[in-house]
Amino acid sequence: MPAIALLLLAAAAGEPAAPQAIGGRAFESFARSAAMTCPGEGLRGLSPSALLDFEDDFLDRPQRTQTRRLAKALIAERCPSDEGAECLAAAQLAAIERTRLLREFTRAACGHWSR
C-alpha cells in the first residue's frame, strides 16, 4: 500500500501520522556536532520545518566572502517541487556543510534553541 494511503488511513482513524524525519550525511554531521556542542537541546529531533526556518534565517546573514560559495552550493542542491520540507532542509544543510559553515551553524542553532 502506498505511504500516502497509510497516512490517510492513520488520519481517518484518529491516530497521529509518523513525524517527518530529516536524513542524509549532512544532517548526521549536524546532529553529531549538536550533540557535542549542546547535548541537552535534542536538536536531532527537530522537525524539518523548524530546521528549514532556522536555516533560512542563518542563510540570510552569511559573511561577505561566503556569499558566492554559498549561492553556488545551494544551486547544486536541488529538490523536486513535491518533496517538501525534509528535502529542502537536508539540501540547505548539505550546502552549509559543503561551504564549511556547519560548525558556525551548529553554534547558532544551539544558541537559538537554548533560549
C-alpha positions as CSV (number, residue, x, y, z in Angstrom):
1,M,0.0,0.0,0.0
2,P,1.5,3.4,-0.9
3,A,2.7,5.5,2.0
4,I,0.2,8.3,1.3
5,A,-2.7,5.8,1.7
6,L,-1.3,4.7,5.0
7,L,-1.1,8.3,6.2
8,L,-4.7,8.9,5.1
9,L,-5.8,5.7,6.9
10,A,-4.0,6.8,10.1
11,A,-5.6,10.3,9.9
12,A,-9.0,8.8,9.4
13,A,-8.5,6.5,12.4
14,G,-7.6,9.5,14.5
15,E,-4.0,8.3,15.0
16,P,-1.2,10.8,14.5
17,A,0.9,10.3,11.4
18,A,4.5,9.4,11.9
19,P,6.8,12.5,12.3
20,Q,8.7,13.6,9.3
21,A,12.4,12.9,9.6
22,I,15.5,14.5,8.1
23,G,18.2,12.3,6.8
24,G,21.4,12.4,4.9
25,R,25.1,12.7,5.6
26,A,24.9,16.5,6.3
27,F,22.1,16.0,8.9
28,E,24.1,13.3,10.6
29,S,27.1,15.6,10.8
30,F,24.9,18.4,12.2
31,A,23.3,16.0,14.7
32,R,26.7,14.7,16.0
33,S,28.1,18.3,16.2
34,A,25.0,19.5,18.0
35,A,25.2,16.5,20.5
36,M,28.7,17.6,21.4
37,T,28.1,21.4,21.4
38,C,24.7,21.4,23.2
39,P,23.9,17.9,24.3
40,G,20.8,18.9,26.3
41,E,19.0,20.5,23.4
42,G,17.9,17.4,21.5
43,L,18.4,19.1,18.1
44,R,18.4,15.7,16.3
45,G,14.6,15.7,16.9
46,L,13.9,19.0,15.1
47,S,11.1,18.9,12.6
48,P,12.0,19.6,9.0
49,S,10.1,22.8,9.0
50,A,11.7,24.1,12.2
51,L,15.2,23.3,10.8
52,L,14.3,24.8,7.5
53,D,13.1,28.1,9.1
54,F,16.3,28.4,11.1
55,E,18.4,27.6,8.0
56,D,16.7,30.3,6.1
57,D,17.4,32.8,8.9
58,F,21.0,31.6,9.1
59,L,21.5,31.8,5.3
60,D,20.1,35.4,5.3
61,R,23.2,36.5,7.2
62,P,26.3,35.0,5.5
63,Q,29.7,36.6,5.7
64,R,30.6,38.7,2.7
65,T,33.3,36.2,1.5
66,Q,31.0,33.2,1.8
67,T,28.0,34.6,-0.2
68,R,29.1,33.5,-3.6
69,R,30.3,30.0,-2.5
70,L,27.0,29.5,-0.5
71,A,24.9,30.5,-3.6
72,K,26.7,28.0,-5.8
73,A,26.3,25.3,-3.2
74,L,22.6,26.0,-2.8
75,I,22.1,25.8,-6.6
76,A,23.8,22.4,-6.7
77,E,21.4,21.0,-4.1
78,R,18.0,20.5,-5.9
79,C,14.8,19.0,-4.6
80,P,11.7,18.0,-6.7
81,S,8.9,20.5,-6.1
82,D,6.8,17.9,-4.4
83,E,9.4,16.7,-1.9
84,G,8.6,19.2,0.9
85,A,10.5,20.5,3.9
86,E,12.5,17.3,4.5
87,C,14.3,17.6,1.2
88,L,14.8,21.3,1.4
89,A,16.1,21.2,5.0
90,A,18.5,18.4,4.0
91,A,19.6,20.2,0.8
92,Q,20.3,23.5,2.6
93,L,22.2,21.7,5.4
94,A,24.3,20.0,2.7
95,A,25.1,23.4,1.2
96,I,26.0,24.7,4.7
97,E,28.3,21.7,5.3
98,R,29.9,22.0,1.8
99,T,30.8,25.6,2.4
100,R,32.4,24.8,5.8
101,L,29.8,26.7,7.8
102,L,28.5,23.7,9.8
103,R,30.3,24.5,13.0
104,E,29.1,28.1,12.9
105,F,25.5,26.9,12.0
106,T,25.6,24.4,14.9
107,R,26.7,27.0,17.4
108,A,23.9,29.4,16.2
109,A,21.3,26.6,16.3
110,C,22.4,25.7,19.9
111,G,22.1,29.3,20.9
112,H,18.7,29.7,19.2
113,W,17.1,26.7,20.8
114,S,18.6,27.1,24.3
115,R,16.6,30.3,24.9
